[in-house]
Amino acid sequence: MAEPTYDLDAVRRQIPLLRTHTPMNNCSQAPQSDVTRAAADAYLSSWAQDGMDWDSWIESTEEARAEFAALIGAQPNDVAIATSLSQATSSVASALSWRGRRNRIVASGAEFPTVGHVWLAQERHGAVVDWVPVRYGAVTLQDYQERIDDQTLVVSACRGYYQTGFKQNIPAIAELAHEKGAFLYVDAYQTMGSEVFDAPSSGADFVASGNLKFLMGIPGIAFLWVRPEVASEMEPSTTGWFGRADPYAFEAKRLDWAEGARRFDLGTPPIMEAYVARAGMAWLRELGLDAIEAWNDTLGQRCVEGAAERGLTVLGPHDPAMRTPTTAIACDNSHAVEATLRDQRIIASARGPAIRLAPHFYNTIEDVDRALDATARAIRHA
């Protein structure tokens, strides 16, 4: 029986939910772990005992920034702290001008709705959004190539398609974008923490991710990496006092800019969320993202093969190299299937025409097979 290179039993002992449930929903929400619970408790204890420990709290947010930077092979100054991926995307959009000849946004049809909504909102400022179609659960490079032109200002290409688990080739898309002088924005929310991803070498100009999925965190915090030479040219109109060169100067009448991606910071940072985020990301790095990616590939392949064995239809690609850890199984009433699974203490995630199974580094092959058996029964009786 295949096993990961880390101690899976030890990992599982640190996730209380595994004592009662089979979580297979990391595409929506990570389970709580002992390390993240301890981090949240540390903040709550500080708040209760000290009332305010501002220096320590801000230090913790800086540690979270540095942890995310280390996770993606970057430097802390190249990372901004946001409250959500929606806000991170909006901050990027606010730093771009849509008044000139370059006013086109080429966005994949695989973008999570919030990203598409941000781009569409720029049309009132002169932007024109062109959608790259999704065909059979995937997006082709040829379709990007046919749409990116010398009037394109930004290309928006998620790393992973939230609905089918299709994984896009970011370096290849970056090459197409840069050939025409366009920026590349990448939403990596559906993959960050499940694989090795080096932002500087990916070719992307902006990479954003929230923290509550494969990064093992909670809602309320996200991170935005900006290529250093790009950041130095940006002045986002969505801003706040932490985006200043010296936030503690308290100069309301002066708009200067922090160095690097820090200029994309907004107001008071999400402090408690940063405590949790740092702990979850540090745990992943300690285990090793290469080992986590290898085990996720094994679990994902078992999802695909096991679904076929049970007569289930998998949407999107079957090739492990083209898939996130998420396996989307076609069904007519995904929300009913999700509810049926939850009654059996199996947590999955409904999304449109599919029930999604998204295991992570803590899951076992037995977890996958149990979830597939229950899914097959639930679909037959839905």
Residue, then its C-alpha position, 0 to 999 in steps of 0.5 A: m500500500a502506498e504511503p507518503t514519505y512523512d508520518l501520516d499517522a502523526v499528521r492525522r493525530q493533529i486533526p481532531l475532525l478525523r476522529t469523527h469525520t472524513p473531510m474531503n473538502n479542501c477545495s472549500q475549507a481546511p479542517q482545524s489542526d492542533v497547530t492552527r488551534a494553538a495559534a488562534d488560542a495564542y492570539l486570544s490569550s494575548w488579547a485577554q491578558d494584555g488587552m493590546d500587544w500591538d508590536s507582538w501582533i504586528e510581528s505575527t502578521e509579518e511572520a505570516r507574510a514571510e511564511f507565504a513568501a518562503l512557500i512560493g520562493a519569494q521575498p517578504n517585501d514582494v508579498a502584500i497582505a489582503t483580507s480576501l482574494s476578492q480584495a487582492t484582485s481589486s487592489v491589482a485592478s485599481a493599480l492599472s489604467w484602462r484609459g489608453r490603447r491597452n484596455r483589454i482583459v483576457a480572462s479564462g472562463a475557468e476563473f472563480p466568479t469573484v475574479g471575473h466580477v472584479w474584471l467586469a467592474q473595470e468596464r465602467h473605467g474603460a476596460v473590455v473583458d474577453w473570455v477564453p472559453v472552457r471546453y470539456g472542463a479545460v482551457t487550451l493555450q490556443d484559445y489564449q493565443e487567439r485572444i491575447d493581442d497588443q491591446t491586452l493589458v492583463v491576462s487572468a489565468c487561475r492555476g486551478y479551475y475550481q469546478t473540474g480541477f483542471k490545472q493550467n500551464i502558467p509558464a506557457i500562458a505567461e509567455l503568451a502574455h509577455e510576448k504581447g506586452a501584457f501582465l499575467y494575474v494568477d489566482a492560485y487559491q485552488t492549488m496553493g499548499s497542495e504543490v510546489f509553486d515557485a512564483p518568481s520562476s512561474g512567469a506570472d506578474f501577480v499571484a494571489s491566494g486565500n488561506l482557508k483551503f489547501l493552506m490549512g487556514i481560515p477565512g479573512i486573510a489572503f496574500l498577493w505576490v507582485r513581481p518586484e519590477v512590476a510593483s515599483e510601477m504600481e500605485p493602487s487606488t484601493t489603498g490604506w495606511f499600511g500601504r504607506a512608506d511609514p504607516y506610523a507617520f499618520e500623515a493623512k494629506r500625504l500619499d507615498w508608497a511602501e516598497g515593493a508589494r507592501r504598497f498593496d497593503l490596506g488598513t489594519p491587518p487581519i491579526m488573528e487570521a495571520y496567527v492562524a495562517r502562519a501556523g498552517m503554512a509553517w506546518l506544510r513547509e515543515l512536512g515538505l511541499d514536494a512530499i505533500e504534492a506527491w501524496n496528493d497526486t497519489l490520492g487524486q489518481r485514486c479518486v479518478e481510478g476509483a470513480a471509474e471503477r464505480g461507474l462515476t463520470v469524472l469531469g475535467p482531465h484524468d492526467p495527474a499532471m493536469r489536475t489539482p487535488t480536486t476530483a469533480i464527479a458529475c451528478d444531477n443534484s450535487h447539493a443533495v449528494e453533499a447533504t447525504l454524504r454529510d449525514q454519513r460524516i463525509i464532507a464533500s463540496a457541491r459545485g454546480p453539476a458536480i460533487r467535488l472530492a478534494p483530499h489533502f496530505y492528511n487523507t488516506i487511500e481508505d478515506v478516498d475509497r470510503a468517500l467514493d463508495a458513499t458518493a456512488r450510493a448517494i448519486r444512485h439514490a439522489 
